[in-house]
Amino acid sequence: MGSVTSNVISIGELSRLCGLSTHTLRFYEKQGILRPAGRANSGHRQYNREDVLWLEFVLRLKLTGMPLAEIRQYADLRAQGDVTLQPRLTMLKLHREHLVTRIDELSKCVGALDEKIATYRKMIVKARAPRAKVTK
């Protein structure tokens, strides 16, 4: 995500910055993943640097495969303040364990693909090699 150059940005600016639609940002707000945005005198949503940093973290959680329901649960805990530090830590440690397991699984898949690619390359080289003439 890019950087915030002013103290507050609009929902359109946040959308461009993070790559999510304004509809998705409003949905995240309704679901409690994003805190209700501050409002300008015109009633338009305004997001600050802390909102952007939080959204960056949410997007990282999504990218690592955390389900939206768990992200919502984490956001609910976060909104309750420091009294929920331990449960938040537990959630993140558990998610990290799942992520490490998934990385290991994907690494094994990459290894299998590498072997198959090497096999095909050898087969292609062999198929292109000139064949010796058979004499009678």
C-alpha positions as CSV (number, residue, x, y, z in Angstrom):
1,M,0.0,0.0,0.0
2,G,1.2,3.5,-0.7
3,S,1.7,6.2,2.0
4,V,-0.7,8.7,3.4
5,T,0.4,12.2,2.6
6,S,-2.2,14.1,4.6
7,N,-3.7,13.7,8.1
8,V,-7.0,12.3,6.7
9,I,-8.0,10.7,3.4
10,S,-11.4,10.0,1.8
11,I,-12.8,6.5,1.2
12,G,-12.0,6.9,-2.5
13,E,-8.3,7.7,-1.7
14,L,-8.2,4.7,0.7
15,S,-9.7,2.6,-2.0
16,R,-7.0,3.6,-4.5
17,L,-4.3,3.2,-1.9
18,C,-5.2,-0.3,-0.8
19,G,-6.8,-1.7,-3.9
20,L,-10.2,-2.5,-2.3
21,S,-13.4,-1.1,-3.6
22,T,-15.3,1.5,-1.6
23,H,-18.1,-1.0,-1.3
24,T,-15.7,-3.5,0.3
25,L,-14.4,-0.8,2.7
26,R,-18.0,0.0,3.7
27,F,-18.7,-3.7,4.2
28,Y,-15.6,-4.0,6.4
29,E,-16.9,-1.1,8.5
30,K,-20.4,-2.7,8.8
31,Q,-18.7,-6.0,9.8
32,G,-16.7,-4.3,12.5
33,I,-13.4,-5.0,10.8
34,L,-12.8,-1.3,10.3
35,R,-13.8,1.1,13.0
36,P,-16.5,3.5,12.0
37,A,-14.7,6.2,10.0
38,G,-14.6,9.8,11.1
39,R,-16.8,12.1,9.1
40,A,-16.1,15.4,7.5
41,N,-18.6,18.3,7.8
42,S,-20.1,17.1,4.5
43,G,-20.7,13.6,6.1
44,H,-18.0,11.9,3.9
45,R,-15.9,9.3,5.5
46,Q,-12.4,10.3,6.6
47,Y,-9.6,7.9,7.5
48,N,-6.4,8.6,9.4
49,R,-3.0,7.1,9.4
50,E,-3.9,4.6,12.2
51,D,-6.9,3.4,10.0
52,V,-4.6,2.8,7.1
53,L,-2.0,0.9,9.2
54,W,-4.8,-1.3,10.6
55,L,-6.2,-1.9,7.1
56,E,-2.7,-2.9,5.9
57,F,-2.5,-5.5,8.8
58,V,-6.0,-6.8,7.9
59,L,-5.0,-7.2,4.3
60,R,-1.9,-9.1,5.4
61,L,-4.1,-11.4,7.5
62,K,-6.3,-12.0,4.5
63,L,-3.3,-12.6,2.2
64,T,-2.0,-15.3,4.7
65,G,-5.4,-17.0,4.5
66,M,-7.0,-15.9,7.8
67,P,-10.8,-16.2,7.3
68,L,-12.8,-13.0,7.5
69,A,-14.7,-14.3,10.5
70,E,-11.4,-14.7,12.4
71,I,-10.3,-11.3,11.3
72,R,-13.6,-9.9,12.6
73,Q,-13.0,-11.7,15.9
74,Y,-9.5,-10.2,16.1
75,A,-10.9,-6.8,15.3
76,D,-13.5,-7.1,18.0
77,L,-10.8,-8.0,20.5
78,R,-8.6,-5.1,19.4
79,A,-11.5,-2.7,19.9
80,Q,-11.8,-3.8,23.5
81,G,-8.3,-2.6,24.2
82,D,-5.3,-3.9,26.1
83,V,-7.3,-6.2,28.3
84,T,-7.5,-8.5,25.2
85,L,-3.7,-8.6,24.5
86,Q,-3.4,-12.3,25.5
87,P,-6.2,-13.6,23.4
88,R,-5.0,-11.5,20.4
89,L,-1.5,-12.9,20.9
90,T,-2.9,-16.5,21.0
91,M,-4.9,-15.9,17.8
92,L,-1.8,-14.6,16.0
93,K,0.4,-17.4,17.2
94,L,-2.2,-20.0,16.1
95,H,-2.5,-18.4,12.7
96,R,1.3,-18.3,12.4
97,E,1.4,-22.1,13.1
98,H,-1.2,-22.7,10.4
99,L,0.8,-20.5,8.1
100,V,4.1,-22.2,8.7
101,T,2.4,-25.6,8.1
102,R,0.9,-24.3,4.8
103,I,4.3,-22.9,3.8
104,D,5.8,-26.3,4.4
105,E,3.1,-28.0,2.3
106,L,3.6,-25.4,-0.5
107,S,7.4,-25.9,-0.3
108,K,6.9,-29.7,-0.8
109,C,4.6,-28.9,-3.8
110,V,7.3,-26.6,-5.3
111,G,9.8,-29.5,-4.9
112,A,7.5,-31.9,-6.7
113,L,7.0,-29.3,-9.5
114,D,10.7,-28.7,-9.8
115,E,11.3,-32.5,-10.2
116,K,8.6,-32.7,-12.9
117,I,10.0,-29.7,-14.7
118,A,13.5,-31.2,-14.6
119,T,12.1,-34.5,-16.0
120,Y,10.4,-32.7,-18.9
121,R,13.5,-30.7,-19.7
122,K,15.5,-33.9,-19.9
123,M,12.9,-35.5,-22.1
124,I,12.8,-32.5,-24.4
125,V,16.7,-32.5,-24.7
126,K,16.6,-36.3,-25.4
127,A,13.9,-35.9,-28.0
128,R,15.9,-33.1,-29.8
129,A,19.1,-35.1,-29.8
130,P,20.1,-36.4,-33.2
131,R,19.6,-40.1,-33.4
132,A,22.4,-42.4,-34.5
133,K,22.0,-44.1,-37.9
134,V,21.2,-47.7,-37.8
135,T,23.4,-49.7,-40.2
136,K,22.4,-53.1,-41.5
